Amino acid sequence: MAHLEHVVAEVSRLLADPGEALERLRPYGPAMSDEELLAYPALLLGSSREMAEQLRAHRER
């Protein structure tokens, strides 16, 4: 898996649109596919419940 470059955990925003998240993250991971960016463990998308589920899934890996 490719890695994001120069990412600092500084922003915590609820984004309803995954496309907006991809647009914001693309400069940090130009070599990563959309699927890789959306699957990146530091990125949580969706409702609060969906984000909690993502955290549990990452913990179980």
PEGICOR-V177855 format. One record per helix or strand. SS is the DSSP state (A for helix, B for strand). FROM is the first residue (numbers start at 0). LEN is the number of residues. If there is no record, write none. Layout:
ss = <SS;SS>
from = <FROM;FROM>
len = <LEN;LEN>
//
This chain:
ss = <A;A;A>
from = <17;33;47>
len = <11;6;13>
//
